[in-house]
């Protein structure tokens, strides 16, 4: 299609990236629940949660410290107490082009960033020469479907893609389960395919995890070939399901037919509970 975006696009505002009509990890992952969930999220995008907001700010402090001048902090002055009224309206108007955070949010993000940068691998990738917040657009060579992704950081010299997440628990047995539950392996597989499609080189995928609670332990994980291949296989299944839904024009729920009720694995004839329903 003439004029469509293709390849790496640097310095592209996220709002512009989000408006580009293409399949990405954050959208296709909803097909794991159901086509109905995918369609609903596409038509009614979920607003960022407070945890996601803090994650974005922590990410900036670690990987993009130079962009911190685009953030305004509320609460540093005695009169800045509540976020309503004349003073708040004037502050918000004066900083309309900035992200506004409170002093508590700023302090929490700084603690996370300082702790993360004491982790040698995170410090290494944060300091490495590369580009952050890189938008990527391409067409799949076989399906011809248009894709997009956004890299936290790419390091061209070593072909490393570094993605950074906040988490409650960065230990491998916890974060591994979270990564599967949230589809990180699928999202990273899309990033892998995008980098390969644009550069012709298979990247090395790295996933950093920073705990959101003090003392903010952190870790960096290598995504092995097996993990990426599972992500690609799962992605192919989801896209095939999406193709069928688009073809027939139906978006069924997870349970659109009768199914058997399964009791929890701990249920026994001697464990009757208290009769209360949560």
Secondary structure, DSSP 4 states (H G I P E B T S, - for coil): -TT---EEE-S--HHHHHHS--B-HHHHGGGGT-HHHHHHHHHSPPPPPHHHHHHHHHHHHHH-GGGGGGEEEESSSTT--SSSSHHHHHHHHHTTTSEEEEHHHHHHHHHHHHHHTTSHHHHHHHHSS-EEEEEEEEE-TTT--EEEEEEEEEETTTTEEEEEEEES--SHHHHHHHHHHTTHHHHHHHHHHHHHHHHSSPPEEEEEEEESSTT--EEEEE--HHHHHHHHHHHHHHHHHHHHHHHHT----S--S-------TT--TT----S---
